[in-house]
Amino acid sequence: MEQLPLLREPNLDGGQSDNVVRRDGVLLIPEGLDTIPYTHGLHRFPGKFIPNVVRYIFRTTLASAGQGALLDPFCGSGTTLVEAALAGRRFVGKDLDPLAVMMSKAKTTPLETAQVAELEAFWAKHDFSRTDPSQVPDIPDLGHWFSDRAVAELSTIKARCLDLPPLLSGFCLVVFSSVIRRVSKADDQTQKTYVSHTLPKNPPLPSRLFPVFMQRALKAMMTYSMTVPKPVHGVVRCGDSRLDDPSLEYDDILTSPPYIDSIDYVYNQLLEYYWLMHELGFDSYQSVRAFRREPMGARKYRASELTHLETTKYLDGFKDQFNTVCTAIGRTSPEEERVLRSFFLDFAVHLAGVAAQQRPGRFYICIVGNSYIRGVTVPTVEIVTQLFKTLGYRLDDTFRYEIRRHYMKFPRRSNSGKIKTDHVLIFRRLA
């Protein structure tokens, strides 16, 4: 008989007494710290940072920033947005990834007690044996990823999600998404979505796992809903933060941009995308795969476009070191050199747009890590700092913390791009 995966219960006190302290430029994160209070554990997501770091920033740097709106232009699954809501701040989240946006909306939108009770009753009566062929994704080799029974049960869960009103449907689709990888034949412990032949998996059936995940999600949502100051003033949009958006109104920014050539977000959650293809705005599995190379940190510009970064003032005083690093990587992998140059061009374009809109005196707090690609350390922190200074920001403070919970459980090669330390860079917009 298959065994259900162990599930951690969320800390119902919200993790407020987390004892995170800073010493000698390092944020010390104690062992055993609860990192999934409230709705933070609703869905796993690659590359997300722990909410305790965000909470520390709110009670220190941003404590004197007033109640202005906070923007996270690379919001991912909504860690910063949930903490902003809990702190009573207005927030704006934006991300290019429609699955991430779906998660962020579900995690930040409180449900009333009556709505939670409605969902409990709704799913208690669900018949998992009723297949809905219209909800089975049209992809090749579906049987490679799922057993026939898993496909049938997933199809009926999704169909029932879509029967609900929009708010409740969105929440349930996120819970539905959270079980897809676990009930598939794909390995649970890697970033890549693939079926291991050396370590074959015996997954639980959706009919066994989904009720467990739904109860856990509803319990977490009740904790969040009873704690968050109401009304929640926030919005989450699907969009590209490399493009100017004058309609966005914000004061401070707190974000962690994508890492460079390190996480393939779509491939990591490929099965979730397949099952939610149409709800996420894709018309075919080919369009899902094409989207993999759109996000910052994965896009590759042509050489003629990349000269824009080198011929502008963005890297004044840092151009030689930047080119040395890029060229060293290019000797082994020209494609990864293009990704590296493209990332910093993208970030410079994004930051130029923000600098033109953000008022003097407001914060841009950027959480980044130095990458390690093809045996070469990419000084991301130094390059990003130079970009900020060039575009009219002052570095007020910085500290770092160790990344403990990587989305991998086995050793990786030295050219993998794995990042071990995140740096919190606190910039202030100059007049």
C-alpha positions, 0 to 999 in steps of 0.5 A: 500500500502506498504511504501518504507523504508526511505533512507539517502542520502550520504553526497556528501562532503565526510564527511571531516568536521566531527569534530571528536576529542580526549579528555582524551583518548576518541574519541568524535563523534558528534551527527548527524555525517554522517557515510555513505559518498562515498560508505560506505553505499552501503550495510549494514553489521553487526559489522562494525565500522564507517569510521570517526574513520579510517579517524581520525587514518589516519590523526593522527597515520598513517600520518607519516607512509608514503605511504606503503601498508596497510593490513586489514586482517579482512576487512569485508565490506571494511570500512578501505579499502575505507578510505585507497583508499581515502587517496591514500594508497595502500591497501590489504584486506582479509576476510574469508567471500566471501560476505564481499569480494564481497562488499569490491571489489564493494566499493573500485573499482571506476567506470568511468562516462561512466560506471555509465551512462551505468548502468543507461540506462541498468536498466531503460529498465529492465522488472521486470515481466520476471521471470528467474527460473534458478536464484531462489535459491534451498532452502526449504520453500522459501515461508516462506521468500518471496512472490511469486512475490518477488521471481519472481522479484528477479530472474529477477534482478539477471539474468540481473546482470549476463548479465553485464561484470564482473566489472559492474556485481559485483557492481550490485550484491552487490546492488541486495544483499542490497535489499534482506532482505528488500523485504523479510518477515524477520524482518529488525531490528534484527541480526537474520534472522527470520520472526516475527509473533508478528510484521508481516512485509509488505515488498515492492516489489523488482521492487519498491525498487531496482531502488531506491537503484540502483540510490542511489548506483550510486550516491554514486559511482560517489562521490567516483570515482570523489574523490579517487586518481587514479589509486587505488592501492588495492586488496581484497582477500578471505582467512583465516588470521589465515593461513600464507600467504607470498605472502601478501606484506604490511607495516602497519595493521589496522583492527577490528577482529570479536567479540567473540561469538557476531555476526553470520555473515552468519546467519545475512545475510542468505537470501543474501547467499541463493540468491548469493550461487553459486556466493559466491562459495557454492554448496548448502544451507547446505554448507552455513549453515556449513560455519557459524562455520568457522569464528574466533569468532565462531569456536570451537576447541577440548579441546586437540587443545586448550591446545596449547594456554595454554602451549605456551608463548602466555599468560605468566603473564596472564594465571591465569586471562585468565583461571579464566574468561574462567572457569566462563563462562564454568560453565554456558555454556561449549560451549561458553567457547570453543568459547572463548578459540578458539577465542584467540587461533585463534588470537594468531596464526594469530598474530604470523604469522604477527609478523614473516613478519611485519618489525620493526617500522611498526604499527598494529592498532587493534580495539577491544571491551571487551565482556560480556558473560553469566554475565562475562566480558571478558577483551579482550583488556587486553588479546589481549595486552598481546598477542601483547607484547609477540609476539614482539610489544609495545603498543604506544597509546590507546583510545576508543569510544562509539558504538552508532549504534548497529545492533539491535533496541530492548533491549537484555539480559545481557548475549548477548555479546553486546559490548558498547565500542570499544578500539583502540590499537596502537602497533608498531613492535619492532626490 
